């Protein structure tokens, strides 16, 4: 083939074209990598433009460098399209400790399959010994491969599966093998997750070392050849290595979660997030692992359990060795000395750094340093602590930084932490400066409504009354229902239950939000359950078009936040399109989760819950059955039967409404659970009444997938055959003639009496006759009658 027709970089040369030969450029060997040099403002991992904006400085020019033509040509080699096989920076960053051998990878894949089969299964005897030998052999193969295994995308998850099966000695061996490479590990994408798992397990080892509980290998090790460091010594080594670079690491997406976990471990009596992927909703898990990390572990089916069946005891009173107790405050003071106000504020709005700031604020409040001038709390609130200290009578004014936090998705999390952690005078100052007078707008804001709901949980009676007035002043509050932003309403209901005050005012606010007329108060439950205003609900029932809003809202709308929230909702709907719920049919109104949560909270409002319960009872039976069969609205019936604030008469009324429909409920997947709740709370009379309505359907219920469990629980067959025994067993009531029943005394064994002069043969005959039971005596009587009849016939 002519040289002109050779494909170069994806471009074909035509036959008629003439291509000039490129001039040969002498190649100069170099080991330098041309990459943009980060500016000094990125010391915390924040973008230079954002840091400059927050510091009030001009935005610096872009410093990105475009690759030159010579470098681009060198990457593709010479004219023949030869590949460049030199090792680049990408390989060095992804495999900082070298590429793992393929044979070792194949071995660990087999180990993973074996761990999946044994994970979380209890063992005893020889099988347990076999698994311990298996762990020993795996550890011997892992020796000298710990660091490459931790950073490999395939084997790092296998090492995470293996760590829970190791005892305290094995965990110390793994920690010691990492040596002085902790900073490189936690910066790595996969190595950081291995470090998180190791730190979580090491916390329980620290607790045992505090109680002087050590593994059996501790006393058997040969100190002449060196001793394995204890877990306390390993933690001291880790802190010494990471402390100088703590400010830079806290803003890295990979290294920040392990460091936050380290700070939690250094806090005594602090529960740690679980390793189980199914327990991602546990308190504190959001500060350590991201949603993507939890989702990945769940897809990989990482259970976080030992193959020996030994479960880690979750001790809430976890202890920390005396040598480590002061290090949390030391790390916090080190960060305060190295980072300035602008950098702290930049971290507060950063997706990675915000969680770190929240955790440090919590530690500052625990140490009693939050109300000091120059504290982190004072920096984030822009000098509010200093103002309260110096001039307590001066009314605080809103500052731009905190006002910006209310309007951003990331900043609202930090503001929620400020409201929940702030001392009482600081909370009142924050509430009066940033919320009072703006509550009508903030309650319907896409992001600020969550912050407002967090503040409502700390309000007193006067604050709640003022909030209700402001929300009513904003078009009656119906915008909260139409936009489905009900977090403030939910918080008001919950707070009124705690205070046992303002419950009637909260109910009036809900009437106003739903646009419910006075003569239609019985429609409170269906409107809230569907989360629709009364005109909209009636239009959906009839099938007509939705009524137009004649009085448009006059408040200023944050269009940027609304557009961002709408885009996020569309993206979420697209990502979850495969698991989306089916849409409602024409004329059908499905229950809404937010409205059902408000109704569940209103059931506990002792002053007004009778109105909610009367509205529930007033609904037709098909509607109630729809509610009982729904995975969302069925929880309302659970609250009705379990909440102590509900009067007993309403529970009995609900039971009587379902009296002809128990079979339909028992055969349903969700309805059967409602029946179980009703059965547990019903008295003996209602239990028998419910059971007798199902006796005629025993055969059909026994073939049902869900009803058979209730049949076994209620013992319907026993009720149909022996009602008295059923009442004694299920209801606990004895029959009124039970005391007259005489229990027969236990028969005493008869001792055979031998008559003097009687032979042994006759004595054996007597023993056989004595051993005869009732059946033998019965047949003997029949045979005797036959003999008498035969004698008479002969005569």
Secondary structure, 3 states (H helix, E strand, C coil): CCHHHCCECCECCCCCCCCCCCCCCCCCCCCCCCCCCCCHHHHHCCCHHHHHHHHCCCCCCCCCCCCCHHHHHHHCCCCCCCCCCCCCHHHHHHCCCCCCCHHHHHHHHHHHHHHHHHCCCCCCCHHHHHHHHHHHHHHHHHCCCHHHHHHCCCCHHHHHHHHCCCCHHHHHHHHHHCCCCHHHHHHCCCHHHHHHHHHHHHHHHHHHHHCCCCCCHHHHCCHHHCCCCCHHHHHHHHHHHHHHHHHHHCCCCCHHHHHHHHHHHCCCCCCCCCCCHHHCCCCCHHHCCCHHHHHHHHHCCCCCCCCCCCCCCCCCCCCCCHHHCCHHHHHHHHHHHHCCHHHHHHHHCCCCHHHHHHHHHHHHHHHCCCCCCCCHHHHHCCCHHHHHHHCCCCCCCCCHHHHHHCCCCCHHHHHHHHHHHCCHHHHHHHHHHHCCCCHHHHCCCCCHHHHHHHHHCCCCHHHHHHHHHHHHHCHHHHHHHHCCCCHHHHHHHHHHHHHCCCHHHHHHHHHHHHCCCHHHHHHHHHHHHHCCCHHHHHHHHHCCCCCCCCCCCCCCCCHHHHHHHHHHHHHHHHHCHHHCCCCCCCCCCCCCHHHHHHHHHHHCCCCCHHHHHHHHHCCCHHHHHHHHHCCCCHHHHHHHHHCCCCCHHHHHHHHHHCCCCHHHHHCCCCHHHHHHHHHHHCCHHHHHHHHHHHHHHHHHHHCCCCHHHHHHHHCHHHHHHCHHHHHHHHHCCCCCCHHHCCCCCCCCCCCCCCCCCCCHHHHHHHHHHHCCCHHHHHHHHHHHHHHHHHHHHHC
